[in-house]
Amino acid sequence: MSKTILTIDDSASVRQMVALTLSSAGYTVIEAGDGAEGYAKATSNRIDAVITDLNMPVMNGLDFIRKFRTHPSSTGVPIVFLTTESDEQMKAQARSAGATGWIVKPFKQDQLLAVVRKVAGA
């Protein structure tokens, strides 16, 4: 059975690149354009991992994580930030909110796949 990954980013091109990278490796991908849409999809689908941007309209990635981590379905679901931010203080906030990992954009496809395999399994 294929693992399902939710990707949340306000950039359609980034979502498309993440989806293409993951689907070509056999993952099922669900896309969302902001944290609010991502929360709705995360709580209405069975997902194995989340890849989220930090800076988005409506609900940012940090707020998404905080809200999702209060929902029972978030238990055991790894969340990886994929963002242009690399500030250590921001990373610490993300970890305390419940983030599992951090990838800085622009990303390399093999790097993304390696992280997803590590946190969600093949």
Phi and psi in radians as a Rosetta constraint file:
Dihedral C 1 N 2 CA 2 C 2 CIRCULARHARMONIC -1.316 0.35
Dihedral N 2 CA 2 C 2 N 3 CIRCULARHARMONIC 2.506 0.35
Dihedral C 2 N 3 CA 3 C 3 CIRCULARHARMONIC -1.397 0.35
Dihedral N 3 CA 3 C 3 N 4 CIRCULARHARMONIC 2.536 0.35
Dihedral C 3 N 4 CA 4 C 4 CIRCULARHARMONIC -1.872 0.35
Dihedral N 4 CA 4 C 4 N 5 CIRCULARHARMONIC 2.201 0.35
Dihedral C 4 N 5 CA 5 C 5 CIRCULARHARMONIC -2.008 0.35
Dihedral N 5 CA 5 C 5 N 6 CIRCULARHARMONIC 2.279 0.35
Dihedral C 5 N 6 CA 6 C 6 CIRCULARHARMONIC -1.683 0.35
Dihedral N 6 CA 6 C 6 N 7 CIRCULARHARMONIC 2.186 0.35
Dihedral C 6 N 7 CA 7 C 7 CIRCULARHARMONIC -1.973 0.35
Dihedral N 7 CA 7 C 7 N 8 CIRCULARHARMONIC 2.239 0.35
Dihedral C 7 N 8 CA 8 C 8 CIRCULARHARMONIC -2.119 0.35
Dihedral N 8 CA 8 C 8 N 9 CIRCULARHARMONIC 2.033 0.35
Dihedral C 8 N 9 CA 9 C 9 CIRCULARHARMONIC -2.786 0.35
Dihedral N 9 CA 9 C 9 N 10 CIRCULARHARMONIC 2.432 0.35
Dihedral C 9 N 10 CA 10 C 10 CIRCULARHARMONIC -1.346 0.35
Dihedral N 10 CA 10 C 10 N 11 CIRCULARHARMONIC -0.172 0.35
Dihedral C 10 N 11 CA 11 C 11 CIRCULARHARMONIC -1.628 0.35
Dihedral N 11 CA 11 C 11 N 12 CIRCULARHARMONIC 1.998 0.35
Dihedral C 11 N 12 CA 12 C 12 CIRCULARHARMONIC -1.053 0.35
Dihedral N 12 CA 12 C 12 N 13 CIRCULARHARMONIC -0.630 0.35
Dihedral C 12 N 13 CA 13 C 13 CIRCULARHARMONIC -1.195 0.35
Dihedral N 13 CA 13 C 13 N 14 CIRCULARHARMONIC -0.640 0.35
Dihedral C 13 N 14 CA 14 C 14 CIRCULARHARMONIC -1.180 0.35
Dihedral N 14 CA 14 C 14 N 15 CIRCULARHARMONIC -0.793 0.35
Dihedral C 14 N 15 CA 15 C 15 CIRCULARHARMONIC -1.004 0.35
Dihedral N 15 CA 15 C 15 N 16 CIRCULARHARMONIC -0.758 0.35
Dihedral C 15 N 16 CA 16 C 16 CIRCULARHARMONIC -1.101 0.35
Dihedral N 16 CA 16 C 16 N 17 CIRCULARHARMONIC -0.746 0.35
Dihedral C 16 N 17 CA 17 C 17 CIRCULARHARMONIC -1.128 0.35
Dihedral N 17 CA 17 C 17 N 18 CIRCULARHARMONIC -0.770 0.35
Dihedral C 17 N 18 CA 18 C 18 CIRCULARHARMONIC -1.105 0.35
Dihedral N 18 CA 18 C 18 N 19 CIRCULARHARMONIC -0.812 0.35
Dihedral C 18 N 19 CA 19 C 19 CIRCULARHARMONIC -1.071 0.35
Dihedral N 19 CA 19 C 19 N 20 CIRCULARHARMONIC -0.757 0.35
Dihedral C 19 N 20 CA 20 C 20 CIRCULARHARMONIC -1.110 0.35
Dihedral N 20 CA 20 C 20 N 21 CIRCULARHARMONIC -0.786 0.35
Dihedral C 20 N 21 CA 21 C 21 CIRCULARHARMONIC -1.063 0.35
Dihedral N 21 CA 21 C 21 N 22 CIRCULARHARMONIC -0.826 0.35
Dihedral C 21 N 22 CA 22 C 22 CIRCULARHARMONIC -1.299 0.35
Dihedral N 22 CA 22 C 22 N 23 CIRCULARHARMONIC -0.730 0.35
Dihedral C 22 N 23 CA 23 C 23 CIRCULARHARMONIC -1.160 0.35
Dihedral N 23 CA 23 C 23 N 24 CIRCULARHARMONIC -0.594 0.35
Dihedral C 23 N 24 CA 24 C 24 CIRCULARHARMONIC -1.189 0.35
Dihedral N 24 CA 24 C 24 N 25 CIRCULARHARMONIC -0.331 0.35
Dihedral C 24 N 25 CA 25 C 25 CIRCULARHARMONIC -1.670 0.35
Dihedral N 25 CA 25 C 25 N 26 CIRCULARHARMONIC 0.102 0.35
Dihedral C 25 N 26 CA 26 C 26 CIRCULARHARMONIC 1.716 0.35
Dihedral N 26 CA 26 C 26 N 27 CIRCULARHARMONIC 0.060 0.35
Dihedral C 26 N 27 CA 27 C 27 CIRCULARHARMONIC -1.488 0.35
Dihedral N 27 CA 27 C 27 N 28 CIRCULARHARMONIC 2.630 0.35
Dihedral C 27 N 28 CA 28 C 28 CIRCULARHARMONIC -1.578 0.35
Dihedral N 28 CA 28 C 28 N 29 CIRCULARHARMONIC 2.361 0.35
Dihedral C 28 N 29 CA 29 C 29 CIRCULARHARMONIC -2.122 0.35
Dihedral N 29 CA 29 C 29 N 30 CIRCULARHARMONIC 2.316 0.35
Dihedral C 29 N 30 CA 30 C 30 CIRCULARHARMONIC -1.970 0.35
Dihedral N 30 CA 30 C 30 N 31 CIRCULARHARMONIC 2.346 0.35
Dihedral C 30 N 31 CA 31 C 31 CIRCULARHARMONIC -1.949 0.35
Dihedral N 31 CA 31 C 31 N 32 CIRCULARHARMONIC 2.551 0.35
Dihedral C 31 N 32 CA 32 C 32 CIRCULARHARMONIC -2.459 0.35
Dihedral N 32 CA 32 C 32 N 33 CIRCULARHARMONIC 2.565 0.35
Dihedral C 32 N 33 CA 33 C 33 CIRCULARHARMONIC -1.627 0.35
Dihedral N 33 CA 33 C 33 N 34 CIRCULARHARMONIC -0.164 0.35
Dihedral C 33 N 34 CA 34 C 34 CIRCULARHARMONIC -2.814 0.35
Dihedral N 34 CA 34 C 34 N 35 CIRCULARHARMONIC 3.032 0.35
Dihedral C 34 N 35 CA 35 C 35 CIRCULARHARMONIC -1.102 0.35
Dihedral N 35 CA 35 C 35 N 36 CIRCULARHARMONIC -0.616 0.35
Dihedral C 35 N 36 CA 36 C 36 CIRCULARHARMONIC -1.159 0.35
Dihedral N 36 CA 36 C 36 N 37 CIRCULARHARMONIC -0.787 0.35
Dihedral C 36 N 37 CA 37 C 37 CIRCULARHARMONIC -1.141 0.35
Dihedral N 37 CA 37 C 37 N 38 CIRCULARHARMONIC -0.679 0.35
Dihedral C 37 N 38 CA 38 C 38 CIRCULARHARMONIC -1.088 0.35
Dihedral N 38 CA 38 C 38 N 39 CIRCULARHARMONIC -0.730 0.35
Dihedral C 38 N 39 CA 39 C 39 CIRCULARHARMONIC -1.075 0.35
Dihedral N 39 CA 39 C 39 N 40 CIRCULARHARMONIC -0.788 0.35
Dihedral C 39 N 40 CA 40 C 40 CIRCULARHARMONIC -1.038 0.35
Dihedral N 40 CA 40 C 40 N 41 CIRCULARHARMONIC -0.757 0.35
Dihedral C 40 N 41 CA 41 C 41 CIRCULARHARMONIC -1.288 0.35
Dihedral N 41 CA 41 C 41 N 42 CIRCULARHARMONIC -0.611 0.35
Dihedral C 41 N 42 CA 42 C 42 CIRCULARHARMONIC -1.172 0.35
Dihedral N 42 CA 42 C 42 N 43 CIRCULARHARMONIC -0.571 0.35
Dihedral C 42 N 43 CA 43 C 43 CIRCULARHARMONIC -1.628 0.35
Dihedral N 43 CA 43 C 43 N 44 CIRCULARHARMONIC -0.099 0.35
Dihedral C 43 N 44 CA 44 C 44 CIRCULARHARMONIC -1.998 0.35
Dihedral N 44 CA 44 C 44 N 45 CIRCULARHARMONIC -0.002 0.35
Dihedral C 44 N 45 CA 45 C 45 CIRCULARHARMONIC -2.271 0.35
Dihedral N 45 CA 45 C 45 N 46 CIRCULARHARMONIC 2.696 0.35
Dihedral C 45 N 46 CA 46 C 46 CIRCULARHARMONIC -1.484 0.35
Dihedral N 46 CA 46 C 46 N 47 CIRCULARHARMONIC 2.037 0.35
Dihedral C 46 N 47 CA 47 C 47 CIRCULARHARMONIC -2.114 0.35
Dihedral N 47 CA 47 C 47 N 48 CIRCULARHARMONIC 2.664 0.35
Dihedral C 47 N 48 CA 48 C 48 CIRCULARHARMONIC -1.808 0.35
Dihedral N 48 CA 48 C 48 N 49 CIRCULARHARMONIC -0.322 0.35
Dihedral C 48 N 49 CA 49 C 49 CIRCULARHARMONIC -2.908 0.35
Dihedral N 49 CA 49 C 49 N 50 CIRCULARHARMONIC 2.776 0.35
Dihedral C 49 N 50 CA 50 C 50 CIRCULARHARMONIC -2.196 0.35
Dihedral N 50 CA 50 C 50 N 51 CIRCULARHARMONIC 2.382 0.35
Dihedral C 50 N 51 CA 51 C 51 CIRCULARHARMONIC -2.063 0.35
Dihedral N 51 CA 51 C 51 N 52 CIRCULARHARMONIC 2.058 0.35
Dihedral C 51 N 52 CA 52 C 52 CIRCULARHARMONIC -2.258 0.35
Dihedral N 52 CA 52 C 52 N 53 CIRCULARHARMONIC 2.549 0.35
Dihedral C 52 N 53 CA 53 C 53 CIRCULARHARMONIC -1.334 0.35
Dihedral N 53 CA 53 C 53 N 54 CIRCULARHARMONIC 2.859 0.35
Dihedral C 53 N 54 CA 54 C 54 CIRCULARHARMONIC -1.626 0.35
Dihedral N 54 CA 54 C 54 N 55 CIRCULARHARMONIC -0.971 0.35
Dihedral C 54 N 55 CA 55 C 55 CIRCULARHARMONIC -1.594 0.35
Dihedral N 55 CA 55 C 55 N 56 CIRCULARHARMONIC 1.850 0.35
Dihedral C 55 N 56 CA 56 C 56 CIRCULARHARMONIC -2.510 0.35
Dihedral N 56 CA 56 C 56 N 57 CIRCULARHARMONIC 2.708 0.35
Dihedral C 56 N 57 CA 57 C 57 CIRCULARHARMONIC -1.270 0.35
Dihedral N 57 CA 57 C 57 N 58 CIRCULARHARMONIC 2.996 0.35
Dihedral C 57 N 58 CA 58 C 58 CIRCULARHARMONIC 1.179 0.35
Dihedral N 58 CA 58 C 58 N 59 CIRCULARHARMONIC -1.161 0.35
Dihedral C 58 N 59 CA 59 C 59 CIRCULARHARMONIC -2.516 0.35
Dihedral N 59 CA 59 C 59 N 60 CIRCULARHARMONIC 2.121 0.35
Dihedral C 59 N 60 CA 60 C 60 CIRCULARHARMONIC -1.357 0.35
Dihedral N 60 CA 60 C 60 N 61 CIRCULARHARMONIC 3.029 0.35
Dihedral C 60 N 61 CA 61 C 61 CIRCULARHARMONIC -1.108 0.35
Dihedral N 61 CA 61 C 61 N 62 CIRCULARHARMONIC -0.654 0.35
Dihedral C 61 N 62 CA 62 C 62 CIRCULARHARMONIC -1.147 0.35
Dihedral N 62 CA 62 C 62 N 63 CIRCULARHARMONIC -0.768 0.35
Dihedral C 62 N 63 CA 63 C 63 CIRCULARHARMONIC -1.140 0.35
Dihedral N 63 CA 63 C 63 N 64 CIRCULARHARMONIC -0.649 0.35
Dihedral C 63 N 64 CA 64 C 64 CIRCULARHARMONIC -1.019 0.35
Dihedral N 64 CA 64 C 64 N 65 CIRCULARHARMONIC -0.854 0.35
Dihedral C 64 N 65 CA 65 C 65 CIRCULARHARMONIC -1.067 0.35
Dihedral N 65 CA 65 C 65 N 66 CIRCULARHARMONIC -0.825 0.35
Dihedral C 65 N 66 CA 66 C 66 CIRCULARHARMONIC -1.004 0.35
Dihedral N 66 CA 66 C 66 N 67 CIRCULARHARMONIC -0.765 0.35
Dihedral C 66 N 67 CA 67 C 67 CIRCULARHARMONIC -1.228 0.35
Dihedral N 67 CA 67 C 67 N 68 CIRCULARHARMONIC -0.803 0.35
Dihedral C 67 N 68 CA 68 C 68 CIRCULARHARMONIC -1.100 0.35
Dihedral N 68 CA 68 C 68 N 69 CIRCULARHARMONIC -0.670 0.35
Dihedral C 68 N 69 CA 69 C 69 CIRCULARHARMONIC -1.160 0.35
Dihedral N 69 CA 69 C 69 N 70 CIRCULARHARMONIC -0.250 0.35
Dihedral C 69 N 70 CA 70 C 70 CIRCULARHARMONIC -1.501 0.35
Dihedral N 70 CA 70 C 70 N 71 CIRCULARHARMONIC -0.191 0.35
Dihedral C 70 N 71 CA 71 C 71 CIRCULARHARMONIC -1.569 0.35
Dihedral N 71 CA 71 C 71 N 72 CIRCULARHARMONIC 2.377 0.35
Dihedral C 71 N 72 CA 72 C 72 CIRCULARHARMONIC -0.986 0.35
Dihedral N 72 CA 72 C 72 N 73 CIRCULARHARMONIC -0.549 0.35
Dihedral C 72 N 73 CA 73 C 73 CIRCULARHARMONIC -1.263 0.35
Dihedral N 73 CA 73 C 73 N 74 CIRCULARHARMONIC -0.141 0.35
Dihedral C 73 N 74 CA 74 C 74 CIRCULARHARMONIC -1.429 0.35
Dihedral N 74 CA 74 C 74 N 75 CIRCULARHARMONIC -0.206 0.35
Dihedral C 74 N 75 CA 75 C 75 CIRCULARHARMONIC -1.006 0.35
Dihedral N 75 CA 75 C 75 N 76 CIRCULARHARMONIC 2.145 0.35
Dihedral C 75 N 76 CA 76 C 76 CIRCULARHARMONIC 1.387 0.35
Dihedral N 76 CA 76 C 76 N 77 CIRCULARHARMONIC 0.026 0.35
Dihedral C 76 N 77 CA 77 C 77 CIRCULARHARMONIC -1.594 0.35
Dihedral N 77 CA 77 C 77 N 78 CIRCULARHARMONIC 1.992 0.35
Dihedral C 77 N 78 CA 78 C 78 CIRCULARHARMONIC -1.230 0.35
Dihedral N 78 CA 78 C 78 N 79 CIRCULARHARMONIC 2.507 0.35
Dihedral C 78 N 79 CA 79 C 79 CIRCULARHARMONIC -2.186 0.35
Dihedral N 79 CA 79 C 79 N 80 CIRCULARHARMONIC 2.177 0.35
Dihedral C 79 N 80 CA 80 C 80 CIRCULARHARMONIC -2.029 0.35
Dihedral N 80 CA 80 C 80 N 81 CIRCULARHARMONIC 2.255 0.35
Dihedral C 80 N 81 CA 81 C 81 CIRCULARHARMONIC -1.388 0.35
Dihedral N 81 CA 81 C 81 N 82 CIRCULARHARMONIC 2.390 0.35
Dihedral C 81 N 82 CA 82 C 82 CIRCULARHARMONIC -2.190 0.35
Dihedral N 82 CA 82 C 82 N 83 CIRCULARHARMONIC 1.757 0.35
Dihedral C 82 N 83 CA 83 C 83 CIRCULARHARMONIC -2.591 0.35
Dihedral N 83 CA 83 C 83 N 84 CIRCULARHARMONIC 2.864 0.35
Dihedral C 83 N 84 CA 84 C 84 CIRCULARHARMONIC -1.409 0.35
Dihedral N 84 CA 84 C 84 N 85 CIRCULARHARMONIC -0.251 0.35
Dihedral C 84 N 85 CA 85 C 85 CIRCULARHARMONIC -1.271 0.35
Dihedral N 85 CA 85 C 85 N 86 CIRCULARHARMONIC 2.437 0.35
Dihedral C 85 N 86 CA 86 C 86 CIRCULARHARMONIC -2.357 0.35
Dihedral N 86 CA 86 C 86 N 87 CIRCULARHARMONIC 0.254 0.35
Dihedral C 86 N 87 CA 87 C 87 CIRCULARHARMONIC -1.166 0.35
Dihedral N 87 CA 87 C 87 N 88 CIRCULARHARMONIC 2.244 0.35
Dihedral C 87 N 88 CA 88 C 88 CIRCULARHARMONIC -1.074 0.35
Dihedral N 88 CA 88 C 88 N 89 CIRCULARHARMONIC -0.640 0.35
Dihedral C 88 N 89 CA 89 C 89 CIRCULARHARMONIC -1.129 0.35
Dihedral N 89 CA 89 C 89 N 90 CIRCULARHARMONIC -0.694 0.35
Dihedral C 89 N 90 CA 90 C 90 CIRCULARHARMONIC -1.148 0.35
Dihedral N 90 CA 90 C 90 N 91 CIRCULARHARMONIC -0.704 0.35
Dihedral C 90 N 91 CA 91 C 91 CIRCULARHARMONIC -1.088 0.35
Dihedral N 91 CA 91 C 91 N 92 CIRCULARHARMONIC -0.707 0.35
Dihedral C 91 N 92 CA 92 C 92 CIRCULARHARMONIC -1.113 0.35
Dihedral N 92 CA 92 C 92 N 93 CIRCULARHARMONIC -0.733 0.35
Dihedral C 92 N 93 CA 93 C 93 CIRCULARHARMONIC -1.068 0.35
Dihedral N 93 CA 93 C 93 N 94 CIRCULARHARMONIC -0.738 0.35
Dihedral C 93 N 94 CA 94 C 94 CIRCULARHARMONIC -1.106 0.35
Dihedral N 94 CA 94 C 94 N 95 CIRCULARHARMONIC -0.770 0.35
Dihedral C 94 N 95 CA 95 C 95 CIRCULARHARMONIC -1.084 0.35
Dihedral N 95 CA 95 C 95 N 96 CIRCULARHARMONIC -0.761 0.35
Dihedral C 95 N 96 CA 96 C 96 CIRCULARHARMONIC -1.192 0.35
Dihedral N 96 CA 96 C 96 N 97 CIRCULARHARMONIC -0.454 0.35
Dihedral C 96 N 97 CA 97 C 97 CIRCULARHARMONIC -1.353 0.35
Dihedral N 97 CA 97 C 97 N 98 CIRCULARHARMONIC -0.352 0.35
Dihedral C 97 N 98 CA 98 C 98 CIRCULARHARMONIC 2.142 0.35
Dihedral N 98 CA 98 C 98 N 99 CIRCULARHARMONIC 0.240 0.35
Dihedral C 98 N 99 CA 99 C 99 CIRCULARHARMONIC -1.281 0.35
Dihedral N 99 CA 99 C 99 N 100 CIRCULARHARMONIC 2.559 0.35
Dihedral C 99 N 100 CA 100 C 100 CIRCULARHARMONIC -1.659 0.35
Dihedral N 100 CA 100 C 100 N 101 CIRCULARHARMONIC -0.633 0.35
Dihedral C 100 N 101 CA 101 C 101 CIRCULARHARMONIC -2.693 0.35
Dihedral N 101 CA 101 C 101 N 102 CIRCULARHARMONIC -3.128 0.35
Dihedral C 101 N 102 CA 102 C 102 CIRCULARHARMONIC -2.624 0.35
Dihedral N 102 CA 102 C 102 N 103 CIRCULARHARMONIC 2.199 0.35
Dihedral C 102 N 103 CA 103 C 103 CIRCULARHARMONIC -2.170 0.35
Dihedral N 103 CA 103 C 103 N 104 CIRCULARHARMONIC 2.300 0.35
Dihedral C 103 N 104 CA 104 C 104 CIRCULARHARMONIC -1.609 0.35
Dihedral N 104 CA 104 C 104 N 105 CIRCULARHARMONIC 2.306 0.35
Dihedral C 104 N 105 CA 105 C 105 CIRCULARHARMONIC -1.325 0.35
Dihedral N 105 CA 105 C 105 N 106 CIRCULARHARMONIC 2.630 0.35
Dihedral C 105 N 106 CA 106 C 106 CIRCULARHARMONIC -1.278 0.35
Dihedral N 106 CA 106 C 106 N 107 CIRCULARHARMONIC 2.579 0.35
Dihedral C 106 N 107 CA 107 C 107 CIRCULARHARMONIC -1.819 0.35
Dihedral N 107 CA 107 C 107 N 108 CIRCULARHARMONIC 2.733 0.35
Dihedral C 107 N 108 CA 108 C 108 CIRCULARHARMONIC -1.659 0.35
Dihedral N 108 CA 108 C 108 N 109 CIRCULARHARMONIC 2.438 0.35
Dihedral C 108 N 109 CA 109 C 109 CIRCULARHARMONIC -1.009 0.35
Dihedral N 109 CA 109 C 109 N 110 CIRCULARHARMONIC -0.745 0.35
Dihedral C 109 N 110 CA 110 C 110 CIRCULARHARMONIC -1.169 0.35
Dihedral N 110 CA 110 C 110 N 111 CIRCULARHARMONIC -0.554 0.35
Dihedral C 110 N 111 CA 111 C 111 CIRCULARHARMONIC -1.146 0.35
Dihedral N 111 CA 111 C 111 N 112 CIRCULARHARMONIC -0.798 0.35
Dihedral C 111 N 112 CA 112 C 112 CIRCULARHARMONIC -1.056 0.35
Dihedral N 112 CA 112 C 112 N 113 CIRCULARHARMONIC -0.813 0.35
Dihedral C 112 N 113 CA 113 C 113 CIRCULARHARMONIC -1.084 0.35
Dihedral N 113 CA 113 C 113 N 114 CIRCULARHARMONIC -0.723 0.35
Dihedral C 113 N 114 CA 114 C 114 CIRCULARHARMONIC -1.077 0.35
Dihedral N 114 CA 114 C 114 N 115 CIRCULARHARMONIC -0.752 0.35
Dihedral C 114 N 115 CA 115 C 115 CIRCULARHARMONIC -1.161 0.35
Dihedral N 115 CA 115 C 115 N 116 CIRCULARHARMONIC -0.800 0.35
Dihedral C 115 N 116 CA 116 C 116 CIRCULARHARMONIC -1.093 0.35
Dihedral N 116 CA 116 C 116 N 117 CIRCULARHARMONIC -0.748 0.35
Dihedral C 116 N 117 CA 117 C 117 CIRCULARHARMONIC -1.063 0.35
Dihedral N 117 CA 117 C 117 N 118 CIRCULARHARMONIC -0.691 0.35
Dihedral C 117 N 118 CA 118 C 118 CIRCULARHARMONIC -1.161 0.35
Dihedral N 118 CA 118 C 118 N 119 CIRCULARHARMONIC -0.784 0.35
Dihedral C 118 N 119 CA 119 C 119 CIRCULARHARMONIC -1.518 0.35
Dihedral N 119 CA 119 C 119 N 120 CIRCULARHARMONIC -0.521 0.35
Dihedral C 119 N 120 CA 120 C 120 CIRCULARHARMONIC -1.951 0.35
Dihedral N 120 CA 120 C 120 N 121 CIRCULARHARMONIC -0.286 0.35
Dihedral C 120 N 121 CA 121 C 121 CIRCULARHARMONIC 1.542 0.35
Dihedral N 121 CA 121 C 121 N 122 CIRCULARHARMONIC 2.870 0.35
